[in-house]
């Protein structure tokens, strides 16, 4: 089940992110995990010819630029390009997982893993979008815990993304730049629609399965 493996890898990345170490070896390990995370994603991008080839293009490009970052090339444009390609990969994979879930007639464990993986992929994609914003413009966010910080940590950005997508609003970040606000509005809409569409679909499939029994 590639969706389950993807969740495991993302959990490992999340645990590693919590250490917030500035050591070079640590950064290389994080980028390496990012490359590993692309491998199970490649297996779920298979729904249409266009999405399949787009997904492969994004994956190859993202791996290339992540390798450049591992080799020490950390210019802003390289990071922005890598994040943009990763957003493309994650959105293609999300599309593939959603099509897979909507095509099934019965609910299985694989659907549950796919639903969870698609949700985390969306949150990760939006987090990369926010990261691009702050690479382009300083003070894109205001951090209530660290008001003088111009560049927010990846963990804070990811937490902000999940907070918006789940509609909990627990993050200490406040979007300041108009572009960040637009992306945040889009994520809130996507998060609500995802929960309304996918969760109701899974509940309906579970009901059909039990009714047939």
FIKOLZA-1660 file (N, C-alpha, C; in steps of 0.1 Angstrom, whole numbers, plus 5000, padded with zeros to 4 digits):
% residues 213
   i   px   py   pz ch aa at
   1 5008 4988 5000  A  X  N
   1 5000 5000 5000  A  X CA
   1 5009 5012 5000  A  X  C
   2 5011 5019 4989  A  X  N
   2 5019 5031 4988  A  X CA
   2 5015 5042 4996  A  X  C
   3 5001 5043 4998  A  X  N
   3 4996 5054 5006  A  X CA
   3 5001 5053 5021  A  X  C
   4 5001 5040 5026  A  X  N
   4 5005 5038 5040  A  X CA
   4 5020 5041 5041  A  X  C
   5 5028 5037 5031  A  X  N
   5 5042 5040 5032  A  X CA
   5 5045 5055 5031  A  X  C
   6 5037 5062 5023  A  X  N
   6 5038 5076 5022  A  X CA
   6 5036 5083 5036  A  X  C
   7 5025 5078 5043  A  X  N
   7 5022 5083 5056  A  X CA
   7 5034 5081 5066  A  X  C
   8 5040 5069 5065  A  X  N
   8 5051 5066 5074  A  X CA
   8 5063 5075 5071  A  X  C
   9 5066 5077 5059  A  X  N
   9 5077 5086 5055  A  X CA
   9 5074 5101 5059  A  X  C
  10 5062 5105 5057  A  X  N
  10 5058 5119 5062  A  X CA
  10 5059 5120 5077  A  X  C
  11 5055 5110 5084  A  X  N
  11 5057 5110 5099  A  X CA
  11 5071 5111 5103  A  X  C
  12 5080 5104 5096  A  X  N
  12 5094 5104 5099  A  X CA
  12 5100 5118 5096  A  X  C
  13 5095 5124 5085  A  X  N
  13 5100 5138 5082  A  X CA
  13 5095 5148 5093  A  X  C
  14 5083 5146 5097  A  X  N
  14 5077 5155 5107  A  X CA
  14 5085 5153 5121  A  X  C
  15 5088 5141 5124  A  X  N
  15 5096 5139 5136  A  X CA
  15 5110 5145 5135  A  X  C
  16 5116 5144 5124  A  X  N
  16 5129 5150 5121  A  X CA
  16 5129 5165 5122  A  X  C
  17 5118 5170 5116  A  X  N
  17 5116 5185 5116  A  X CA
  17 5115 5191 5130  A  X  C
  18 5110 5183 5139  A  X  N
  18 5108 5189 5153  A  X CA
  18 5121 5192 5160  A  X  C
  19 5132 5186 5155  A  X  N
  19 5145 5188 5162  A  X CA
  19 5150 5202 5159  A  X  C
  20 5147 5208 5147  A  X  N
  20 5152 5221 5143  A  X CA
  20 5167 5223 5145  A  X  C
  21 5174 5214 5139  A  X  N
  21 5189 5215 5140  A  X CA
  21 5194 5222 5128  A  X  C
  22 5204 5231 5129  A  X  N
  22 5210 5238 5118  A  X CA
  22 5222 5231 5112  A  X  C
  23 5225 5219 5117  A  X  N
  23 5237 5212 5112  A  X CA
  23 5235 5209 5097  A  X  C
  24 5246 5209 5090  A  X  N
  24 5246 5206 5075  A  X CA
  24 5242 5192 5073  A  X  C
  25 5246 5182 5080  A  X  N
  25 5243 5168 5079  A  X CA
  25 5228 5166 5081  A  X  C
  26 5223 5173 5091  A  X  N
  26 5208 5172 5093  A  X CA
  26 5200 5177 5082  A  X  C
  27 5204 5189 5076  A  X  N
  27 5197 5194 5064  A  X CA
  27 5198 5184 5052  A  X  C
  28 5209 5178 5050  A  X  N
  28 5211 5169 5039  A  X CA
  28 5201 5157 5042  A  X  C
  29 5200 5152 5054  A  X  N
  29 5191 5141 5057  A  X CA
  29 5177 5145 5055  A  X  C
  30 5173 5157 5058  A  X  N
  30 5159 5162 5055  A  X CA
  30 5156 5162 5041  A  X  C
  31 5165 5167 5033  A  X  N
  31 5163 5168 5018  A  X CA
  31 5163 5153 5012  A  X  C
  32 5171 5145 5018  A  X  N
  32 5171 5131 5014  A  X CA
  32 5158 5124 5017  A  X  C
  33 5152 5127 5028  A  X  N
  33 5139 5121 5031  A  X CA
  33 5128 5127 5022  A  X  C
  34 5130 5139 5018  A  X  N
  34 5121 5145 5008  A  X CA
  34 5122 5138 4995  A  X  C
  35 5134 5134 4991  A  X  N
  35 5135 5126 4978  A  X CA
  35 5129 5112 4980  A  X  C
  36 5131 5106 4992  A  X  N
  36 5125 5092 4994  A  X CA
  36 5110 5093 4994  A  X  C
  37 5104 5104 4999  A  X  N
  37 5090 5106 4999  A  X CA
  37 5084 5106 4985  A  X  C
  38 5092 5111 4975  A  X  N
  38 5087 5111 4962  A  X CA
  38 5085 5098 4955  A  X  C
  39 5092 5087 4961  A  X  N
  39 5091 5074 4955  A  X CA
  39 5078 5068 4956  A  X  C
  40 5072 5067 4968  A  X  N
  40 5058 5061 4969  A  X CA
  40 5048 5070 4962  A  X  C
  41 5050 5083 4961  A  X  N
  41 5041 5092 4954  A  X CA
  41 5041 5089 4939  A  X  C
  42 5052 5085 4934  A  X  N
  42 5052 5081 4920  A  X CA
  42 5043 5070 4916  A  X  C
  43 5040 5061 4926  A  X  N
  43 5032 5049 4923  A  X CA
  43 5017 5052 4923  A  X  C
  44 5013 5064 4929  A  X  N
  44 4999 5068 4929  A  X CA
  44 4995 5077 4918  A  X  C
  45 5005 5082 4910  A  X  N
  45 5002 5091 4899  A  X CA
  45 5001 5082 4887  A  X  C
  46 4989 5077 4884  A  X  N
  46 4987 5068 4873  A  X CA
  46 4973 5068 4867  A  X  C
  47 4966 5079 4870  A  X  N
  47 4952 5079 4866  A  X CA
  47 4950 5082 4851  A  X  C
  48 4956 5092 4846  A  X  N
  48 4955 5096 4832  A  X CA
  48 4969 5098 4826  A  X  C
  49 4969 5098 4813  A  X  N
  49 4982 5099 4806  A  X CA
  49 4988 5113 4809  A  X  C
  50 4980 5123 4808  A  X  N
  50 4985 5137 4811  A  X CA
  50 4991 5138 4825  A  X  C
  51 4983 5134 4835  A  X  N
  51 4987 5135 4849  A  X CA
  51 4999 5126 4851  A  X  C
  52 5000 5115 4845  A  X  N
  52 5011 5106 4847  A  X CA
  52 5024 5112 4842  A  X  C
  53 5024 5118 4830  A  X  N
  53 5036 5124 4825  A  X CA
  53 5039 5137 4832  A  X  C
  54 5029 5144 4836  A  X  N
  54 5032 5156 4844  A  X CA
  54 5038 5153 4857  A  X  C
  55 5033 5142 4863  A  X  N
  55 5038 5138 4876  A  X CA
  55 5053 5134 4875  A  X  C
  56 5056 5126 4864  A  X  N
  56 5070 5122 4862  A  X CA
  56 5079 5133 4860  A  X  C
  57 5074 5143 4852  A  X  N
  57 5082 5155 4850  A  X CA
  57 5085 5163 4863  A  X  C
  58 5075 5164 4871  A  X  N
  58 5076 5171 4884  A  X CA
  58 5086 5163 4893  A  X  C
  59 5084 5150 4893  A  X  N
  59 5093 5142 4902  A  X CA
  59 5107 5143 4898  A  X  C
  60 5110 5141 4886  A  X  N
  60 5124 5142 4881  A  X CA
  60 5130 5155 4884  A  X  C
  61 5122 5166 4881  A  X  N
  61 5127 5179 4884  A  X CA
  61 5129 5182 4898  A  X  C
  62 5120 5177 4907  A  X  N
  62 5121 5180 4921  A  X CA
  62 5134 5172 4927  A  X  C
  63 5136 5160 4922  A  X  N
  63 5147 5152 4927  A  X CA
  63 5160 5159 4923  A  X  C
  64 5161 5164 4910  A  X  N
  64 5173 5171 4905  A  X CA
  64 5176 5183 4914  A  X  C
  65 5166 5192 4917  A  X  N
  65 5169 5204 4925  A  X CA
  65 5171 5201 4939  A  X  C
  66 5165 5190 4945  A  X  N
  66 5168 5186 4958  A  X CA
  66 5182 5181 4959  A  X  C
  67 5187 5174 4949  A  X  N
  67 5201 5170 4949  A  X CA
  67 5210 5182 4949  A  X  C
  68 5207 5192 4941  A  X  N
  68 5215 5204 4941  A  X CA
  68 5216 5211 4955  A  X  C
  69 5204 5211 4962  A  X  N
  69 5204 5216 4975  A  X CA
  69 5213 5208 4985  A  X  C
  70 5213 5195 4983  A  X  N
  70 5221 5186 4991  A  X CA
  70 5236 5188 4988  A  X  C
  71 5239 5192 4976  A  X  N
  71 5253 5195 4972  A  X CA
  71 5258 5209 4977  A  X  C
  72 5249 5217 4982  A  X  N
  72 5253 5230 4988  A  X CA
  72 5248 5242 4980  A  X  C
  73 5240 5239 4969  A  X  N
  73 5235 5251 4961  A  X CA
  73 5221 5254 4968  A  X  C
  74 5221 5265 4976  A  X  N
  74 5210 5269 4984  A  X CA
  74 5205 5283 4980  A  X  C
  75 5207 5287 4967  A  X  N
  75 5202 5300 4963  A  X CA
  75 5186 5300 4964  A  X  C
  76 5181 5311 4965  A  X  N
  76 5166 5312 4967  A  X CA
  76 5159 5307 4955  A  X  C
  77 5164 5310 4943  A  X  N
  77 5157 5305 4931  A  X CA
  77 5157 5290 4930  A  X  C
  78 5168 5283 4935  A  X  N
  78 5168 5269 4935  A  X CA
  78 5158 5263 4944  A  X  C
  79 5157 5269 4956  A  X  N
  79 5147 5265 4966  A  X CA
  79 5133 5267 4961  A  X  C
  80 5130 5278 4954  A  X  N
  80 5117 5281 4949  A  X CA
  80 5113 5272 4938  A  X  C
  81 5123 5268 4929  A  X  N
  81 5120 5259 4918  A  X CA
  81 5117 5245 4924  A  X  C
  82 5125 5241 4934  A  X  N
  82 5123 5228 4940  A  X CA
  82 5109 5227 4947  A  X  C
  83 5106 5237 4954  A  X  N
  83 5093 5238 4961  A  X CA
  83 5081 5238 4950  A  X  C
  84 5083 5245 4940  A  X  N
  84 5073 5246 4929  A  X CA
  84 5070 5232 4923  A  X  C
  85 5081 5225 4920  A  X  N
  85 5080 5212 4914  A  X CA
  85 5074 5202 4924  A  X  C
  86 5078 5203 4937  A  X  N
  86 5072 5194 4947  A  X CA
  86 5057 5197 4949  A  X  C
  87 5053 5210 4948  A  X  N
  87 5038 5213 4948  A  X CA
  87 5031 5205 4936  A  X  C
  88 5038 5206 4924  A  X  N
  88 5032 5199 4913  A  X CA
  88 5031 5184 4915  A  X  C
  89 5041 5178 4921  A  X  N
  89 5041 5163 4924  A  X CA
  89 5029 5160 4934  A  X  C
  90 5028 5168 4945  A  X  N
  90 5018 5165 4955  A  X CA
  90 5004 5167 4950  A  X  C
  91 5002 5177 4941  A  X  N
  91 4989 5179 4936  A  X CA
  91 4985 5168 4926  A  X  C
  92 4994 5164 4918  A  X  N
  92 4992 5153 4909  A  X CA
  92 4988 5140 4917  A  X  C
  93 4996 5137 4927  A  X  N
  93 4993 5126 4936  A  X CA
  93 4980 5127 4943  A  X  C
  94 4976 5139 4947  A  X  N
  94 4963 5141 4954  A  X CA
  94 4952 5138 4944  A  X  C
  95 4954 5143 4932  A  X  N
  95 4943 5140 4921  A  X CA
  95 4942 5125 4919  A  X  C
  96 4953 5118 4918  A  X  N
  96 4953 5104 4916  A  X CA
  96 4946 5096 4927  A  X  C
  97 4949 5100 4939  A  X  N
  97 4943 5094 4951  A  X CA
  97 4928 5096 4952  A  X  C
  98 4924 5109 4949  A  X  N
  98 4910 5112 4949  A  X CA
  98 4902 5105 4939  A  X  C
  99 4908 5104 4927  A  X  N
  99 4901 5096 4916  A  X CA
  99 4900 5081 4920  A  X  C
 100 4910 5076 4926  A  X  N
 100 4910 5062 4931  A  X CA
 100 4899 5060 4941  A  X  C
 101 4898 5069 4950  A  X  N
 101 4888 5067 4961  A  X CA
 101 4874 5069 4955  A  X  C
 102 4872 5078 4946  A  X  N
 102 4858 5080 4940  A  X CA
 102 4854 5069 4931  A  X  C
 103 4864 5061 4925  A  X  N
 103 4861 5051 4916  A  X CA
 103 4857 5038 4923  A  X  C
 104 4860 5036 4935  A  X  N
 104 4857 5024 4942  A  X CA
 104 4842 5023 4946  A  X  C
 105 4837 5011 4947  A  X  N
 105 4823 5009 4951  A  X CA
 105 4822 5005 4966  A  X  C
 106 4833 5001 4972  A  X  N
 106 4832 4996 4986  A  X CA
 106 4844 5003 4993  A  X  C
 107 4842 5004 5006  A  X  N
 107 4852 5010 5014  A  X CA
 107 4862 4999 5020  A  X  C
 108 4875 5001 5018  A  X  N
 108 4885 4992 5023  A  X CA
 108 4895 5000 5031  A  X  C
 109 4905 4993 5037  A  X  N
 109 4916 4999 5044  A  X CA
 109 4924 5008 5035  A  X  C
 110 4925 5004 5023  A  X  N
 110 4933 5012 5013  A  X CA
 110 4927 5026 5011  A  X  C
 111 4914 5026 5011  A  X  N
 111 4907 5039 5009  A  X CA
 111 4910 5049 5021  A  X  C
 112 4911 5043 5033  A  X  N
 112 4913 5051 5045  A  X CA
 112 4928 5056 5044  A  X  C
 113 4937 5048 5041  A  X  N
 113 4951 5053 5039  A  X CA
 113 4952 5063 5028  A  X  C
 114 4945 5061 5017  A  X  N
 114 4945 5070 5006  A  X CA
 114 4939 5084 5010  A  X  C
 115 4928 5084 5018  A  X  N
 115 4922 5096 5022  A  X CA
 115 4932 5104 5031  A  X  C
 116 4938 5097 5040  A  X  N
 116 4948 5103 5049  A  X CA
 116 4960 5109 5042  A  X  C
 117 4965 5101 5032  A  X  N
 117 4976 5105 5024  A  X CA
 117 4973 5117 5016  A  X  C
 118 4961 5117 5009  A  X  N
 118 4957 5129 5001  A  X CA
 118 4956 5141 5010  A  X  C
 119 4951 5140 5022  A  X  N
 119 4949 5151 5030  A  X CA
 119 4963 5157 5034  A  X  C
 120 4972 5148 5038  A  X  N
 120 4985 5153 5042  A  X CA
 120 4993 5159 5029  A  X  C
 121 4991 5153 5018  A  X  N
 121 4997 5158 5006  A  X CA
 121 4993 5173 5003  A  X  C
 122 4980 5175 5004  A  X  N
 122 4974 5189 5002  A  X CA
 122 4981 5198 5012  A  X  C
 123 4981 5194 5025  A  X  N
 123 4987 5203 5035  A  X CA
 123 5002 5206 5032  A  X  C
 124 5009 5196 5028  A  X  N
 124 5023 5197 5024  A  X CA
 124 5025 5207 5012  A  X  C
 125 5016 5205 5002  A  X  N
 125 5017 5213 4990  A  X CA
 125 5015 5228 4994  A  X  C
 126 5005 5231 5002  A  X  N
 126 5002 5245 5006  A  X CA
 126 5014 5250 5014  A  X  C
 127 5020 5242 5023  A  X  N
 127 5031 5246 5031  A  X CA
 127 5043 5250 5022  A  X  C
 128 5045 5243 5011  A  X  N
 128 5056 5247 5002  A  X CA
 128 5052 5260 4995  A  X  C
 129 5039 5262 4992  A  X  N
 129 5035 5275 4986  A  X CA
 129 5038 5286 4996  A  X  C
 130 5035 5284 5009  A  X  N
 130 5038 5295 5019  A  X CA
 130 5053 5297 5020  A  X  C
 131 5061 5286 5019  A  X  N
 131 5075 5287 5020  A  X CA
 131 5081 5296 5008  A  X  C
 132 5075 5294 4996  A  X  N
 132 5079 5301 4984  A  X CA
 132 5076 5316 4987  A  X  C
 133 5064 5319 4993  A  X  N
 133 5060 5333 4995  A  X CA
 133 5071 5340 5004  A  X  C
 134 5075 5333 5015  A  X  N
 134 5085 5340 5024  A  X CA
 134 5099 5340 5018  A  X  C
 135 5102 5332 5008  A  X  N
 135 5114 5333 5001  A  X CA
 135 5114 5345 4992  A  X  C
 136 5102 5348 4986  A  X  N
 136 5101 5359 4977  A  X CA
 136 5100 5372 4985  A  X  C
 137 5093 5372 4996  A  X  N
 137 5090 5385 5003  A  X CA
 137 5092 5382 5018  A  X  C
 138 5101 5390 5024  A  X  N
 138 5103 5389 5039  A  X CA
 138 5090 5394 5046  A  X  C
 139 5089 5390 5058  A  X  N
 139 5077 5394 5067  A  X CA
 139 5064 5390 5060  A  X  C
 140 5064 5379 5053  A  X  N
 140 5051 5374 5048  A  X CA
 140 5042 5369 5059  A  X  C
 141 5048 5365 5070  A  X  N
 141 5040 5361 5082  A  X CA
 141 5044 5370 5094  A  X  C
 142 5035 5371 5104  A  X  N
 142 5039 5376 5117  A  X CA
 142 5037 5365 5127  A  X  C
 143 5048 5363 5135  A  X  N
 143 5048 5352 5144  A  X CA
 143 5046 5358 5158  A  X  C
 144 5035 5355 5164  A  X  N
 144 5032 5360 5177  A  X CA
 144 5042 5356 5188  A  X  C
 145 5048 5344 5186  A  X  N
 145 5057 5339 5196  A  X CA
 145 5071 5346 5194  A  X  C
 146 5074 5349 5181  A  X  N
 146 5087 5355 5178  A  X CA
 146 5084 5367 5168  A  X  C
 147 5080 5378 5174  A  X  N
 147 5075 5389 5165  A  X CA
 147 5086 5395 5156  A  X  C
 148 5099 5393 5159  A  X  N
 148 5109 5399 5151  A  X CA
 148 5115 5390 5141  A  X  C
 149 5110 5378 5140  A  X  N
 149 5115 5368 5130  A  X CA
 149 5109 5371 5116  A  X  C
 150 5118 5372 5106  A  X  N
 150 5114 5375 5093  A  X CA
 150 5112 5362 5085  A  X  C
 151 5119 5351 5087  A  X  N
 151 5118 5339 5081  A  X CA
 151 5113 5328 5091  A  X  C
 152 5101 5323 5088  A  X  N
 152 5096 5313 5097  A  X CA
 152 5101 5299 5095  A  X  C
 153 5102 5291 5105  A  X  N
 153 5107 5277 5103  A  X CA
 153 5097 5269 5096  A  X  C
 154 5103 5258 5090  A  X  N
 154 5094 5249 5082  A  X CA
 154 5083 5242 5091  A  X  C
 155 5087 5239 5103  A  X  N
 155 5077 5233 5112  A  X CA
 155 5066 5243 5115  A  X  C
 156 5069 5256 5117  A  X  N
 156 5058 5266 5119  A  X CA
 156 5049 5267 5107  A  X  C
 157 5055 5267 5095  A  X  N
 157 5047 5268 5083  A  X CA
 157 5039 5256 5081  A  X  C
 158 5044 5244 5083  A  X  N
 158 5036 5232 5082  A  X CA
 158 5025 5232 5092  A  X  C
 159 5028 5236 5104  A  X  N
 159 5017 5237 5114  A  X CA
 159 5006 5247 5110  A  X  C
 160 5010 5258 5105  A  X  N
 160 5000 5268 5100  A  X CA
 160 4992 5262 5089  A  X  C
 161 4998 5254 5080  A  X  N
 161 4991 5248 5069  A  X CA
 161 4980 5238 5074  A  X  C
 162 4984 5229 5083  A  X  N
 162 4975 5219 5088  A  X CA
 162 4964 5226 5097  A  X  C
 163 4968 5237 5104  A  X  N
 163 4958 5244 5112  A  X CA
 163 4947 5250 5103  A  X  C
 164 4951 5256 5091  A  X  N
 164 4941 5261 5082  A  X CA
 164 4932 5250 5076  A  X  C
 165 4939 5240 5071  A  X  N
 165 4932 5229 5064  A  X CA
 165 4922 5222 5073  A  X  C
 166 4925 5221 5086  A  X  N
 166 4916 5214 5095  A  X CA
 166 4906 5224 5102  A  X  C
 167 4908 5237 5098  A  X  N
 167 4899 5247 5104  A  X CA
 167 4900 5248 5119  A  X  C
 168 4911 5245 5125  A  X  N
 168 4913 5246 5139  A  X CA
 168 4918 5260 5143  A  X  C
 169 4927 5266 5135  A  X  N
 169 4932 5279 5137  A  X CA
 169 4941 5280 5149  A  X  C
 170 4949 5270 5152  A  X  N
 170 4958 5270 5164  A  X CA
 170 4971 5276 5161  A  X  C
 171 4975 5280 5149  A  X  N
 171 4988 5284 5146  A  X CA
 171 4991 5298 5152  A  X  C
 172 5004 5300 5155  A  X  N
 172 5009 5313 5160  A  X CA
 172 5013 5322 5149  A  X  C
 173 5011 5317 5136  A  X  N
 173 5015 5326 5125  A  X CA
 173 5002 5333 5120  A  X  C
 174 5005 5346 5116  A  X  N
 174 4994 5354 5110  A  X CA
 174 4999 5358 5096  A  X  C
 175 4991 5355 5085  A  X  N
 175 4995 5359 5072  A  X CA
 175 4994 5375 5071  A  X  C
 176 5005 5380 5065  A  X  N
 176 5006 5395 5064  A  X CA
 176 5005 5399 5049  A  X  C
 177 5013 5392 5041  A  X  N
 177 5014 5396 5026  A  X CA
 177 5001 5392 5019  A  X  C
 178 4996 5400 5010  A  X  N
 178 4983 5397 5003  A  X CA
 178 4984 5383 4996  A  X  C
 179 4995 5379 4990  A  X  N
 179 4996 5367 4983  A  X CA
 179 4994 5355 4993  A  X  C
 180 5000 5356 5005  A  X  N
 180 4998 5346 5015  A  X CA
 180 4983 5345 5019  A  X  C
 181 4977 5356 5021  A  X  N
 181 4963 5356 5024  A  X CA
 181 4954 5349 5014  A  X  C
 182 4957 5352 5001  A  X  N
 182 4950 5345 4990  A  X CA
 182 4952 5330 4990  A  X  C
 183 4964 5326 4992  A  X  N
 183 4967 5311 4993  A  X CA
 183 4960 5305 5005  A  X  C
 184 4960 5313 5016  A  X  N
 184 4953 5308 5028  A  X CA
 184 4938 5306 5026  A  X  C
 185 4932 5316 5019  A  X  N
 185 4917 5315 5016  A  X CA
 185 4915 5303 5008  A  X  C
 186 4923 5301 4998  A  X  N
 186 4922 5289 4989  A  X CA
 186 4923 5276 4997  A  X  C
 187 4933 5276 5006  A  X  N
 187 4934 5264 5014  A  X CA
 187 4922 5261 5023  A  X  C
 188 4917 5271 5029  A  X  N
 188 4905 5269 5037  A  X CA
 188 4894 5264 5029  A  X  C
 189 4892 5269 5017  A  X  N
 189 4881 5264 5009  A  X CA
 189 4883 5250 5005  A  X  C
 190 4896 5247 5000  A  X  N
 190 4899 5233 4996  A  X CA
 190 4898 5223 5008  A  X  C
 191 4902 5227 5020  A  X  N
 191 4901 5219 5031  A  X CA
 191 4887 5215 5035  A  X  C
 192 4878 5225 5035  A  X  N
 192 4864 5222 5038  A  X CA
 192 4857 5214 5027  A  X  C
 193 4860 5216 5014  A  X  N
 193 4855 5208 5004  A  X CA
 193 4860 5194 5004  A  X  C
 194 4873 5192 5007  A  X  N
 194 4878 5179 5008  A  X CA
 194 4871 5171 5019  A  X  C
 195 4870 5177 5031  A  X  N
 195 4863 5170 5042  A  X CA
 195 4849 5166 5038  A  X  C
 196 4842 5176 5032  A  X  N
 196 4828 5174 5029  A  X CA
 196 4826 5163 5018  A  X  C
 197 4835 5163 5008  A  X  N
 197 4834 5154 4997  A  X CA
 197 4839 5140 5000  A  X  C
 198 4852 5139 5005  A  X  N
 198 4858 5126 5007  A  X CA
 198 4853 5119 5020  A  X  C
 199 4851 5126 5031  A  X  N
 199 4846 5119 5043  A  X CA
 199 4832 5114 5040  A  X  C
 200 4823 5122 5034  A  X  N
 200 4810 5117 5031  A  X CA
 200 4810 5106 5022  A  X  C
 201 4819 5106 5012  A  X  N
 201 4820 5095 5003  A  X CA
 201 4824 5082 5010  A  X  C
 202 4834 5083 5019  A  X  N
 202 4839 5071 5026  A  X CA
 202 4828 5065 5035  A  X  C
 203 4820 5074 5042  A  X  N
 203 4809 5070 5050  A  X CA
 203 4799 5063 5042  A  X  C
 204 4796 5069 5030  A  X  N
 204 4786 5062 5021  A  X CA
 204 4791 5049 5016  A  X  C
 205 4803 5047 5013  A  X  N
 205 4809 5034 5009  A  X CA
 205 4808 5024 5020  A  X  C
 206 4811 5028 5032  A  X  N
 206 4810 5019 5043  A  X CA
 206 4796 5015 5046  A  X  C
 207 4786 5024 5044  A  X  N
 207 4772 5020 5046  A  X CA
 207 4768 5010 5035  A  X  C
 208 4772 5013 5023  A  X  N
 208 4768 5003 5012  A  X CA
 208 4774 4990 5014  A  X  C
 209 4787 4989 5019  A  X  N
 209 4793 4976 5022  A  X CA
 209 4786 4969 5033  A  X  C
 210 4782 4976 5043  A  X  N
 210 4775 4969 5054  A  X CA
 210 4761 4965 5050  A  X  C
 211 4754 4973 5042  A  X  N
 211 4741 4970 5037  A  X CA
 211 4741 4958 5028  A  X  C
 212 4751 4956 5020  A  X  N
 212 4752 4944 5011  A  X CA
 212 4755 4932 5019  A  X  C
 213 4762 4933 5030  A  X  N
 213 4764 4921 5039  A  X CA
 213 4751 4917 5045  A  X  C
% end
